[in-house]
Amino acid sequence: MVDVRKHKSNTANRKVVMGLSGAALAMLALGFASKPLYDAFCRVTGYGGTTRVAEQMSEIVTERAIKVRFDANVASNLGWTFKPEDVAITVKLGQNALAYYTATNDSEYPIVGTASYNVSPIKAAPYFSKIECFCFTEQRLEPGETVSMPVLFFVDPLLAEDTRLDEIKTITLSYTFHKVERPSEKPNTAVERQAQLKKLEAIDLEIPKQTNTPANTKNNTQINQQGRG
């Protein structure tokens, strides 16, 4: 009788373990299957340190200044040199700013790369918005090619309303370039990059009328733009 009960108990335990294992595998598979949805969620919410993507430029600038540091990394198998042109710049909340990274293909063959990105501290990520960025598309570099890659961004004035962020004086924008093993049919090449660079450098980045009241501002309001100095 005892052996029968023990056998039933062991069987029940195995079923529980198998059920939990199956659920874990299912969740893992779902995670891979829904990666585009997860990435989109991160871009919209700033979850996990992912910066937000703004459709239009900031409209209002406040007096509060914040330093933005630029960090660059490459995967070990990429064969590129990648670095920011400026280590850091200081901007005011709401100010549209243009920063540049430089990438060089150090190999003897064309390579397509794509950049992942995040902001630290993580709690500042929902307030960091990118309008244009080389990280939005795959980048193809020819052997020995060196390119300038711009990123147009602003730090949302609403950051000033979040008391948790009062102590933040510096935000770090970090990129890591990875090799694309199966590139898309149309990665960015020199022609597309030159057109984008010309477009962004033609922007007039005058600081708009300033206000100390960030309330009721919108991330996606179009304004005059500022070009490279």
C-alpha positions in Angstrom: 0.0 0.0 0.0 2.8 2.3 0.9 4.6 1.5 -2.3 1.5 2.3 -4.4 1.1 5.7 -2.7 4.8 6.4 -3.2 4.6 5.5 -6.9 1.6 7.8 -7.3 3.4 10.6 -5.6 6.5 10.2 -7.8 4.3 10.1 -10.9 2.5 13.3 -9.8 5.9 15.0 -9.1 7.2 14.1 -12.6 4.0 15.5 -14.2 4.5 18.8 -12.3 8.2 19.0 -13.4 7.3 18.2 -17.0 4.5 20.7 -17.0 6.7 23.5 -15.6 9.5 22.6 -18.1 7.1 22.7 -20.9 5.7 26.1 -19.8 9.3 27.5 -19.6 10.1 26.2 -23.1 6.9 27.7 -24.4 7.6 31.1 -22.9 11.1 31.0 -24.3 9.8 30.1 -27.8 7.2 32.9 -27.5 10.0 35.3 -26.6 11.9 34.6 -29.7 8.8 34.6 -31.9 7.7 37.9 -30.6 11.1 39.7 -30.5 9.9 42.4 -33.0 7.0 43.1 -30.8 9.2 43.2 -27.7 11.7 45.5 -29.4 8.8 47.8 -30.4 7.5 47.8 -26.9 11.0 48.8 -25.6 11.3 51.6 -28.1 7.9 53.1 -27.1 8.3 52.7 -23.3 12.1 53.0 -22.8 12.0 49.6 -21.0 15.4 48.0 -20.3 17.3 51.2 -21.1 16.0 51.3 -24.7 15.7 54.9 -26.0 12.4 56.1 -27.3 11.9 56.9 -31.0 10.3 60.3 -31.7 8.4 60.9 -35.0 9.0 64.7 -34.8 11.4 67.1 -33.1 11.0 68.7 -29.7 9.2 72.0 -29.5 10.1 73.4 -26.1 13.5 73.9 -24.4 14.0 74.5 -20.6 16.9 76.0 -18.7 17.9 72.8 -17.1 21.1 71.4 -18.7 22.3 67.8 -18.7 25.4 66.2 -20.0 25.1 63.4 -22.6 28.0 61.0 -22.9 28.5 58.8 -25.9 29.8 55.2 -25.6 30.8 52.9 -28.5 31.4 49.1 -28.6 31.8 46.4 -31.3 31.3 42.7 -31.2 34.5 40.7 -31.4 33.7 39.2 -34.8 32.8 42.5 -36.5 36.2 43.7 -37.8 35.2 47.4 -37.4 36.6 50.4 -35.4 33.7 52.4 -34.0 33.9 55.5 -31.8 32.1 58.8 -31.0 33.4 62.0 -32.5 32.7 63.7 -29.2 32.9 61.9 -25.9 30.2 64.2 -24.4 28.1 67.3 -25.0 25.9 69.4 -22.8 22.3 70.1 -23.9 19.3 71.7 -22.4 16.1 69.6 -21.8 14.1 69.7 -25.0 17.0 70.9 -27.2 17.4 69.0 -30.5 21.0 67.9 -30.8 23.1 66.3 -33.5 25.9 63.9 -32.5 28.3 61.8 -34.7 29.9 58.4 -34.5 32.7 57.2 -36.8 33.0 53.7 -38.1 35.8 52.1 -40.2 35.7 48.6 -41.8 39.2 47.3 -41.0 38.8 44.1 -42.9 39.4 43.2 -46.6 35.8 42.4 -47.4 32.4 44.2 -47.2 30.7 43.8 -43.8 27.1 44.6 -42.8 26.6 45.7 -39.2 23.7 46.7 -37.1 23.8 48.7 -33.8 21.9 47.9 -30.6 21.6 50.7 -28.1 20.6 51.7 -24.6 20.7 54.6 -22.1 21.9 54.7 -18.6 20.8 55.2 -16.0 17.9 53.0 -17.1 15.3 55.2 -15.4 16.2 58.1 -17.7 15.6 56.0 -20.9 11.9 56.9 -21.3 12.9 60.6 -21.6 15.7 60.1 -24.2 14.2 60.3 -27.7 15.9 59.7 -31.0 14.6 61.2 -34.2 17.1 60.0 -36.7 19.8 57.4 -36.1 22.2 55.1 -38.0 20.9 52.4 -35.6 17.5 52.3 -37.3 18.9 50.4 -40.4 21.7 47.9 -41.2 24.9 49.5 -42.4 27.2 48.1 -45.1 30.8 49.2 -45.1 33.2 48.4 -47.9 36.8 47.3 -47.1 38.7 50.2 -45.6 35.7 52.5 -45.7 35.3 55.1 -43.0 32.0 56.8 -42.4 30.4 59.4 -40.2 27.1 58.3 -38.6 24.8 60.9 -37.1 22.2 60.6 -34.4 19.6 63.4 -33.9 18.0 63.4 -30.4 16.6 65.3 -27.5 16.0 64.8 -23.8 12.3 65.3 -23.0 11.6 68.4 -20.9 9.2 66.2 -18.9 12.2 64.6 -17.2 12.3 67.7 -14.9 8.9 66.7 -13.6 10.1 63.3 -12.4 11.5 63.9 -8.9 13.3 60.5 -9.0 15.6 62.0 -11.6 16.5 65.2 -9.8 20.0 63.9 -9.0 20.8 62.9 -12.6 23.3 65.2 -14.2 24.7 62.9 -16.9 23.0 60.4 -19.3 25.1 57.9 -21.3 24.0 56.8 -24.8 25.7 53.5 -25.6 25.9 51.6 -28.9 27.2 48.2 -29.8 27.7 47.2 -33.4 27.1 43.5 -34.3 27.9 41.7 -37.5 24.8 40.8 -39.6 25.1 37.2 -40.9 22.1 37.4 -43.1 21.8 41.1 -44.3 18.6 42.6 -45.6 18.4 43.3 -49.3 18.9 47.0 -48.8 21.3 47.9 -46.1 22.5 51.5 -45.9 25.5 52.1 -48.2 27.7 55.2 -48.9 25.0 56.7 -51.2 22.2 56.5 -48.6 24.5 57.6 -45.8 25.7 60.6 -47.7 22.1 61.7 -48.5 21.1 61.3 -44.8 24.1 63.3 -43.7 23.4 66.1 -46.1 19.8 66.2 -45.0 20.7 66.4 -41.3 23.5 68.9 -41.7 21.1 71.2 -43.6 18.9 71.5 -40.5 19.0 74.7 -38.5 19.2 73.8 -34.9 18.3 77.1 -33.3 17.1 76.7 -29.8 13.4 77.6 -29.7 11.8 79.9 -27.2 12.6 78.6 -23.7 10.2 78.0 -20.9 10.6 76.7 -17.3 7.2 74.9 -17.5 7.7 71.5 -19.2 4.1 70.4 -18.4 1.8 69.8 -21.4 4.7 69.6 -23.8 4.6 66.9 -26.4 7.5 64.7 -27.7 6.4 64.8 -31.2 5.9 68.5 -32.1 7.8 69.8 -35.1 10.1 72.8 -34.7 13.1 74.5 -36.3 16.1 72.2 -36.4 19.7 72.8 -35.7 22.6 71.8 -37.9 26.2 70.7 -37.3 28.4 73.5 -36.2 
